[in-house]
Amino acid sequence: QKEVEQNSGPLSVPEGAIASLNCTYSDRGSQSFFWYRQYSGKSPELIMFIYSNGDKEDGRFTAQLNKASQYVSLLIRDSQPSDSATYLCAVTEYGNKLVFGAGTILRVKS
Amino acid sequence: DTGVSQDPRHKITKRGQNVTFRCDPISEHNRLYWYRQTLGQGPEFLTYFQNEAQLEKSRLLSDRFSAERPKGSFSTLEIQRTEQGDSAMYLCASSLVTSEQYFGPGTRLTVT
């Protein structure tokens, strides 16, 4: 059974700080890694994705992969109250179905 | 790019009734996925299509569930003889082959 584990939180950070979100995955064959943001009552919104060949930065977001430890992280710089949401980590092996973690609740306090 | 659309957005039904949901993917996407999400959990994979072919079904998809994508465009998900445990958000996503998936707004099903 492929699993993705996330700390449920909530993770509370002050406005302007760096938020660090993490997940671990069980399947060593995982090739692609995704971070989705989900606001309460809404559907998941893709914010970052990386493949097994390296890290990625996009604006205030950085996704990092540690394949040896089977660990993926998402850093959000200059956190804003609008970043308050649930962040879902997902992995896929062959680019088909996504296996999701249960999500981490992030609260950014102004 | 109009995004993935789903209809209806909300459905309330009585136990034992049949329901059908529709998903329209992003127009150039040839893959279409169905997921189910309950409160406090991440989405769980149900099934996916590449063009009109259904390539994989989850063990979660009991024989009361059926999905179709007859012309490789929109898809329908039908649940027969609904049970209270079917209450969830049903999410549709689409992608190009082996690329990132984009989700629609979801259909929230409540079975009373």
Contacts between the chains, C-beta under 8 A, distances in Angstrom:
chain1	res1	chain2	res2	distance
A	4	B	42	7.5
A	8	B	40	8.0
A	32	B	100	7.9
A	34	B	100	6.5
A	34	B	101	7.7
A	36	B	103	7.7
A	42	B	105	7.3
A	42	B	106	7.9
A	43	B	89	7.6
A	43	B	91	5.8
A	43	B	103	4.5
A	43	B	104	6.4
A	43	B	105	5.2
A	43	B	106	4.5
A	44	B	43	6.7
A	44	B	91	7.3
A	44	B	103	5.0
A	45	B	103	7.3
A	46	B	100	5.8
A	46	B	101	7.3
A	46	B	102	6.1
A	46	B	103	7.7
A	49	B	100	5.0
A	88	B	42	5.2
A	88	B	43	7.6
A	90	B	42	7.3
A	94	B	98	7.3
A	95	B	97	7.1
A	95	B	98	3.0
A	95	B	99	7.0
A	96	B	31	7.8
A	96	B	48	6.4
A	96	B	55	7.4
A	96	B	56	6.8
A	96	B	98	7.7
A	97	B	33	6.8
A	97	B	45	4.2
A	97	B	48	6.2
A	97	B	56	6.5
A	97	B	58	7.9
A	98	B	33	7.7
A	98	B	35	7.7
A	98	B	43	7.3
A	98	B	45	6.7
A	98	B	93	7.9
A	98	B	101	6.2
A	99	B	45	7.2
A	100	B	42	3.0
A	100	B	43	5.2
A	100	B	44	7.4
A	101	B	42	5.4
A	102	B	40	6.7
A	102	B	41	5.4
A	102	B	42	5.1
A	103	B	41	8.0
A	103	B	42	5.7
